[in-house]
């Protein structure tokens, strides 16, 4: 696909945020065909030397404590996972000479919105080299990704912003808050009489089913089949394994009855404490999950309990053994744009979204 624009001609959309959340934003205005100094731009898959150039440029921003070599391994290995073969691709906007103008990761998710199964475009890792900034290349890249996704039947686009909301609001995206919480586990001496074991690949169908059950009452949730759950877990384990020893670890625990998992928790552990990246419990009161966390903390009773942070879906009952010590909007802002005739979620009450699915 080729799009022709004059350098710097991508203008902000008038009005910033759209009044009707259900109305897709208009495309970025086309340039005046009579303007000179025209440059052709091509949206391509980032492979080979182009991909290596992108990794060189983005490493200082998103290295996550990895060496440059392991940063490359981590990125490439993700694209070879089963779910990624259908759902993840890094793309780049280049000029006629193949020079990098901007790049991003393109995710293809399935989701449920207001009882409908919909296709969703995920946009991640948007990057423009320093020398190319301020010329509208990232806006052009995003708009081309959106137009392709709309043509493929996607109903909405989703991204996370680390730079505030203004830039993406000009492209028709709307912020939707997510609750970020700090949890306190109530400890009453000793450990509950509960068997908690390490999770295995064979538990992932139960994890997927628990997510579907607990998210059923929300307006919006990703459809997390086994392949997607495996991808999200594997990339976290891979990041931990490629990093320096002791920097971070990933824990996956389940409680079972009979031969099936009835509750689970996934944790990312580092020097700052625990991040509960996702959890599930067949019990609507989430009491098994609360007991699991008590058991895990009782492994080292002489230590001060670590801080526990999470993105906590409001539709997921807080276990009786837990209390929310602090609640605030997540720093990484979830933003959506409608690509068809759908009504976007408006608040944290409408979403069921764990930190595990951040991209």
C-alpha positions as CSV (number, residue, x, y, z in Angstrom):
1,X,0.0,0.0,0.0
2,X,1.4,3.4,-1.0
3,X,0.3,6.8,0.4
4,X,1.6,10.1,-0.9
5,X,1.9,13.1,1.5
6,X,3.9,16.3,1.5
7,X,6.4,16.3,4.4
8,X,4.8,17.8,7.5
9,X,1.3,18.1,6.0
10,X,-0.4,15.7,8.4
11,X,-2.6,18.1,10.4
12,X,-4.4,17.4,13.7
13,X,-8.0,16.5,13.4
14,X,-10.2,19.4,14.3
15,X,-11.9,19.3,17.6
16,X,-9.6,16.7,19.2
17,X,-11.9,14.3,20.9
18,X,-15.1,13.4,19.1
19,X,-18.4,14.2,20.7
20,X,-20.0,10.9,19.8
21,X,-17.9,8.0,21.2
22,X,-19.6,5.6,18.8
23,X,-18.6,7.5,15.6
24,X,-15.3,6.6,14.0
25,X,-13.0,9.6,13.5
26,X,-12.5,10.9,10.0
27,X,-9.3,10.0,8.1
28,X,-6.4,12.4,8.2
29,X,-6.9,15.1,5.5
30,X,-5.3,14.3,2.2
31,X,-2.6,16.7,0.9
32,X,-3.1,19.2,-1.9
33,X,-2.0,17.2,-5.0
34,X,-0.5,20.4,-6.4
35,X,2.1,20.8,-3.7
36,X,5.7,20.2,-4.7
37,X,8.2,18.2,-2.7
38,X,6.1,15.0,-2.7
39,X,7.4,11.9,-0.9
40,X,6.0,8.3,-1.4
41,X,5.5,6.3,1.8
42,X,5.0,2.6,2.0
43,X,3.7,0.5,4.8
44,X,5.7,-2.7,4.9
45,X,6.5,-5.6,7.2
46,X,9.6,-4.9,9.2
47,X,12.1,-7.7,8.5
48,X,15.8,-8.3,8.1
49,X,18.0,-5.2,8.2
50,X,15.0,-2.9,8.6
51,X,13.9,-4.8,11.7
52,X,17.5,-4.7,13.1
53,X,17.5,-0.9,12.6
54,X,14.2,-0.5,14.4
55,X,15.5,-2.6,17.3
56,X,18.7,-0.5,17.5
57,X,16.6,2.6,17.6
58,X,14.1,1.4,20.2
59,X,16.5,-0.4,22.5
60,X,17.4,2.6,24.6
61,X,13.6,3.2,25.2
62,X,12.2,-0.3,25.8
63,X,15.2,-2.5,26.7
64,X,13.6,-3.7,30.0
65,X,17.1,-4.3,31.5
66,X,18.2,-6.6,28.7
67,X,21.4,-6.5,26.7
68,X,20.9,-5.4,23.1
69,X,21.5,-9.0,21.9
70,X,18.8,-10.4,24.3
71,X,16.5,-7.5,23.4
72,X,16.6,-8.7,19.8
73,X,16.1,-12.3,20.9
74,X,13.1,-11.4,23.0
75,X,11.4,-9.5,20.2
76,X,12.1,-12.1,17.5
77,X,11.1,-15.0,19.7
78,X,7.7,-13.5,20.4
79,X,6.8,-13.4,16.7
80,X,7.5,-17.1,16.4
81,X,5.0,-18.2,19.1
82,X,1.9,-19.9,17.8
83,X,-0.5,-17.0,18.6
84,X,1.8,-14.4,17.1
85,X,1.9,-16.1,13.7
86,X,-1.7,-15.0,13.3
87,X,-1.8,-12.0,15.7
88,X,1.4,-10.0,15.8
89,X,3.5,-8.3,13.2
90,X,5.9,-5.4,13.3
91,X,5.3,-2.9,10.5
92,X,7.2,0.2,9.3
93,X,6.5,3.3,7.2
94,X,9.4,3.7,4.8
95,X,10.2,6.1,1.9
96,X,11.1,5.1,-1.7
97,X,14.6,4.4,-0.7
98,X,13.6,2.1,2.1
99,X,14.5,4.6,4.9
100,X,12.7,4.2,8.2
101,X,10.1,6.9,8.9
102,X,8.1,5.3,11.7
103,X,7.3,1.9,13.1
104,X,4.8,0.0,15.3
105,X,3.6,-3.4,16.3
106,X,0.3,-4.6,14.9
107,X,-1.8,-6.9,16.9
108,X,-5.0,-8.7,15.7
109,X,-7.2,-9.6,18.7
110,X,-10.7,-11.0,19.0
111,X,-12.9,-9.3,21.6
112,X,-16.4,-9.1,22.9
113,X,-18.2,-5.8,23.0
114,X,-21.8,-5.5,24.1
115,X,-22.4,-9.2,23.5
116,X,-20.9,-9.1,20.0
117,X,-17.7,-10.9,18.9
118,X,-15.6,-8.3,17.1
119,X,-12.1,-8.0,15.5
120,X,-9.8,-5.5,17.2
121,X,-6.6,-3.8,16.0
122,X,-4.0,-3.4,18.7
123,X,-1.3,-0.8,18.1
124,X,1.9,-0.9,20.2
125,X,5.5,0.3,20.3
126,X,4.8,3.4,18.0
127,X,8.2,4.9,17.3
128,X,9.7,7.6,15.0
129,X,13.5,8.2,14.8
130,X,14.6,11.5,16.3
131,X,15.6,13.0,13.0
132,X,12.1,12.2,11.5
133,X,9.9,13.6,14.3
134,X,7.5,16.4,13.9
135,X,6.6,15.6,10.3
136,X,3.5,13.5,10.7
137,X,5.0,10.1,10.0
138,X,3.6,8.4,13.1
139,X,0.2,9.8,12.4
140,X,0.4,8.5,8.8
141,X,1.5,5.1,10.0
142,X,-1.3,4.8,12.5
143,X,-3.9,6.0,10.0
144,X,-2.7,3.4,7.4
145,X,-2.9,0.6,10.0
146,X,-6.4,1.7,10.8
147,X,-7.6,1.8,7.2
148,X,-6.2,-1.6,6.6
149,X,-7.8,-3.0,9.7
150,X,-11.1,-1.4,8.9
151,X,-10.9,-3.0,5.4
152,X,-10.3,-6.4,7.1
153,X,-13.4,-6.0,9.3
154,X,-12.0,-4.7,12.5
155,X,-14.6,-2.9,14.7
156,X,-12.2,-0.9,16.9
157,X,-8.6,0.0,17.5
158,X,-6.9,-0.1,20.9
159,X,-3.5,1.2,22.2
160,X,-1.8,2.2,25.4
161,X,-0.2,5.7,25.6
162,X,2.9,6.5,27.7
163,X,2.9,10.1,26.4
164,X,-0.4,11.4,27.7
165,X,-3.6,11.5,25.6
166,X,-3.4,14.6,23.4
167,X,-1.5,13.1,20.4
168,X,-3.8,10.1,20.1
169,X,-6.9,12.1,20.7
170,X,-6.1,14.1,17.6
171,X,-6.2,10.8,15.7
172,X,-9.7,10.0,17.0
173,X,-8.8,7.9,20.1
174,X,-10.6,8.2,23.4
175,X,-9.1,7.4,26.8
176,X,-10.8,4.7,28.8
177,X,-9.6,4.5,32.5
178,X,-8.4,1.4,34.1
179,X,-8.1,0.9,37.9
180,X,-4.6,0.4,39.1
181,X,-4.7,-0.7,42.8
182,X,-2.4,-1.6,45.6
183,X,-3.6,-4.7,47.5
184,X,-3.2,-5.6,51.1
185,X,-3.6,-9.3,52.1
186,X,-5.1,-10.0,55.5
187,X,-2.8,-12.4,57.4
188,X,-4.0,-14.1,60.6
189,X,-1.2,-16.3,61.6
190,X,-0.3,-19.5,59.8
191,X,-1.3,-20.6,56.3
192,X,-4.7,-21.7,55.1
193,X,-5.1,-25.4,54.7
194,X,-5.0,-25.2,50.9
195,X,-2.9,-27.0,48.3
196,X,-1.3,-24.5,45.8
197,X,0.9,-25.9,43.1
198,X,2.8,-24.5,40.1
199,X,0.8,-24.0,37.0
200,X,1.4,-26.0,33.8
201,X,0.6,-25.7,30.1
202,X,-2.2,-28.2,30.7
203,X,-3.9,-25.7,33.0
204,X,-4.2,-23.1,30.2
205,X,-7.6,-24.3,28.9
206,X,-9.0,-23.8,32.5
207,X,-7.4,-20.3,32.7
208,X,-9.0,-19.4,29.4
209,X,-12.4,-20.7,30.6
210,X,-12.2,-18.9,33.9
211,X,-11.5,-15.6,32.1
212,X,-14.5,-16.1,29.9
213,X,-16.7,-16.8,32.8
214,X,-15.6,-13.9,35.1
215,X,-15.6,-11.4,32.2
216,X,-19.0,-12.3,30.9
217,X,-20.7,-9.4,32.7
218,X,-18.5,-6.7,31.3
219,X,-19.2,-4.6,28.2
220,X,-15.7,-5.2,26.8
221,X,-13.1,-8.0,27.2
222,X,-10.6,-9.7,25.0
223,X,-11.3,-13.2,23.9
224,X,-8.4,-15.0,25.5
225,X,-8.2,-18.4,23.9
226,X,-5.5,-20.9,25.0
227,X,-3.0,-19.7,22.3
228,X,-3.3,-16.0,23.5
229,X,-3.0,-17.0,27.2
230,X,0.1,-19.0,26.3
231,X,1.6,-16.1,24.3
232,X,1.1,-13.6,27.1
233,X,2.6,-15.9,29.7
234,X,5.5,-17.1,27.5
235,X,6.6,-13.6,26.6
236,X,6.8,-12.7,30.3
237,X,8.8,-15.8,31.1
238,X,11.1,-15.1,28.2
239,X,11.7,-11.6,29.4
240,X,12.6,-12.8,32.9
241,X,14.8,-15.6,31.5
242,X,16.8,-13.2,29.2
243,X,17.3,-10.6,31.8
244,X,20.0,-10.4,34.5
245,X,19.7,-13.0,37.3
246,X,17.4,-11.8,40.0
247,X,16.0,-8.8,38.1
248,X,12.5,-10.3,37.8
249,X,10.7,-13.6,37.9
250,X,7.3,-14.9,36.8
251,X,5.1,-17.1,39.0
252,X,2.1,-19.1,37.9
253,X,0.1,-20.9,40.6
254,X,-3.2,-22.8,40.6
255,X,-5.5,-24.4,43.1
256,X,-7.4,-27.4,41.9
257,X,-10.3,-29.6,42.7
258,X,-10.2,-33.1,41.2
259,X,-8.1,-32.8,38.1
260,X,-8.9,-29.2,37.0
261,X,-7.7,-25.8,38.1
262,X,-10.5,-23.8,39.9
263,X,-8.4,-20.7,40.7
264,X,-5.1,-19.3,39.5
265,X,-2.8,-16.3,39.8
266,X,0.1,-15.1,37.7
267,X,2.6,-12.8,39.4
268,X,5.6,-10.7,38.1
269,X,8.1,-10.3,40.9
270,X,10.9,-7.8,41.1
271,X,12.6,-5.6,43.6
272,X,9.6,-3.3,43.8
273,X,7.3,-6.1,45.0
274,X,4.6,-8.2,43.3
275,X,2.5,-7.3,40.3
276,X,-0.6,-9.5,40.0
277,X,-0.8,-9.6,36.3
278,X,-3.9,-11.7,36.1
279,X,-6.0,-14.1,38.2
280,X,-9.2,-16.2,38.1
281,X,-11.5,-18.0,40.5
282,X,-14.5,-20.2,39.8
283,X,-15.9,-19.0,43.2
284,X,-17.8,-15.7,42.5
285,X,-16.5,-14.4,45.8
286,X,-12.9,-15.0,44.8
287,X,-12.2,-16.6,48.1
288,X,-9.9,-19.3,46.7
289,X,-7.7,-16.6,45.1
290,X,-7.5,-14.8,48.4
291,X,-6.5,-18.0,50.2
292,X,-3.9,-18.7,47.5
293,X,-2.2,-15.3,48.1
294,X,-2.2,-16.0,51.9
295,X,-0.5,-19.3,51.2
296,X,2.1,-17.7,48.9
297,X,2.9,-15.0,51.4
298,X,3.3,-17.7,54.2
299,X,6.2,-19.2,52.3
300,X,8.5,-16.6,53.9
301,X,6.7,-15.6,57.2
302,X,9.7,-13.8,58.6
303,X,9.8,-11.2,55.7
304,X,7.7,-8.1,55.4
305,X,4.9,-8.8,52.9
306,X,5.8,-7.2,49.6
307,X,3.6,-4.5,48.0
308,X,1.1,-6.1,45.6
309,X,0.0,-4.0,42.6
310,X,-2.6,-4.9,39.9
311,X,-5.0,-3.7,37.3
312,X,-8.2,-4.8,39.0
313,X,-11.3,-5.2,36.9
314,X,-14.3,-3.8,38.7
315,X,-16.4,-6.8,37.7
316,X,-14.0,-9.1,39.5
317,X,-15.0,-9.5,43.2
318,X,-12.2,-8.5,45.6
319,X,-11.5,-11.6,47.7
320,X,-12.6,-11.4,51.4
321,X,-8.9,-11.9,52.4
322,X,-7.9,-8.8,50.5
323,X,-8.5,-5.1,50.7
324,X,-7.7,-2.4,48.3
325,X,-5.3,0.0,50.0
326,X,-5.1,2.5,47.1
327,X,-6.9,3.0,43.8
328,X,-5.9,5.3,40.9
329,X,-6.0,5.5,37.2
330,X,-3.4,3.4,35.5
331,X,-0.4,5.4,34.3
332,X,-0.4,3.6,30.9
333,X,-3.5,5.1,29.4
334,X,-5.8,2.7,27.5
335,X,-7.3,4.5,24.4
336,X,-9.8,3.3,21.8
337,X,-11.1,4.4,18.5
338,X,-14.3,3.0,16.8
339,X,-13.8,1.7,13.3
340,X,-17.4,0.8,12.7
341,X,-20.8,1.5,14.2
342,X,-20.1,0.5,17.8
343,X,-20.3,2.3,21.1
344,X,-17.0,2.5,22.9
345,X,-16.6,1.7,26.6
346,X,-16.6,4.9,28.7
347,X,-15.3,4.0,32.1
348,X,-13.5,1.3,34.1
349,X,-16.9,-0.2,34.9
350,X,-17.2,-1.3,31.2
351,X,-13.8,-3.1,31.0
352,X,-12.5,-6.5,32.1
353,X,-8.8,-6.1,31.4
354,X,-5.8,-7.5,33.3
355,X,-2.2,-6.1,33.3
356,X,-1.2,-9.4,31.6
357,X,-2.7,-8.1,28.3
358,X,-0.8,-4.8,28.2
359,X,1.1,-4.5,25.0
